[in-house]
Amino acid sequence: MATGEDFLELVGSQPDERLLGEDLGLLPASAGRPEAFVPSPARRRVVAIGATLTGITLVLGVVLTAFGAIDGFASGFDTTSVAALLIGIALIATHWGWVHVAELTGQRLELGANREVVDTRRSWLHAIEPYPRWEVATIAGADGSITIITTEFRPARAREQTFTFERSDVAREVHSGDEPAATVAERAELVRRQAAADTARERERYEVAQAAYAQAMLANADEQERLAAVRAASEALSERINSNLRDPPLVE
């Protein structure tokens, strides 16, 4: 996990897909929120069909298993009873498969219906940059007190090339209801300004590091292109020399 000043090690990393789902609550409000999917009626129908087929398969499996067992004990397990028993057991063991098939099919239908939303969500995700943020919120207590809470949102590595965020409350001030409202409001505004200044400072540090990283990548790409050109020219010259050796020109 990235802690302290080492968030700069995340320069060049991409935001993790989890920030679109389970880690969305770890983002500050200033990052915004991705556009929501429009519920697909087709997905609901497919899921309902899958649930129905699951129930039918389970009931049919139980019936066939019971029939095979009863008929087998009565007839000495002939071909019919054994087949019924095996099919029934197989249906019971695989009845949940309909649910998974229906869910996967429903997801594909919903993604197809929300193709533009998927692109918008992906653009939103890729715009998130890995630098710390601080935000301030106030909470009113039942006793009339006001609590000023400063929350830190610090980038942390999720996978080898991706990052997410860690969220923690780093400061908490409780002001009693007896304090003048103007004094509490002034204090809250001062804390918000400090949080904004800290965020701006870290964003600037990140942008400097990101620019240096991009420049280094560009220089490396240019060098790779130069080496590729030199290699291609050398190979062409080598092929020309070898061709002349195989078929030397006539000398008058």
Secondary structure, DSSP 8 states (H G I E B T S, - for coil): ---TTGGGGGTT-EE-GGGGTTTGGGS-GGG---------HHHHHHHHHHHHHHHHHHHHHHHHHHHHHHHHHHHTS-HHHHHHHHHHHHHHHHTTHHHHHHHHHHHHHHHHHTHHHHHHHHHHHHT-----EEEEEEEE-TTS-EEEEEEEEEEEEEETTEEEEEEEEEEEEEE-TTS-HHHHHHHHHHHHHHHHHHHHHHHHHHHHHHHHHHHHHHHHHHHHHHHHHHHHHHHHHHHHHHHHHHS-----
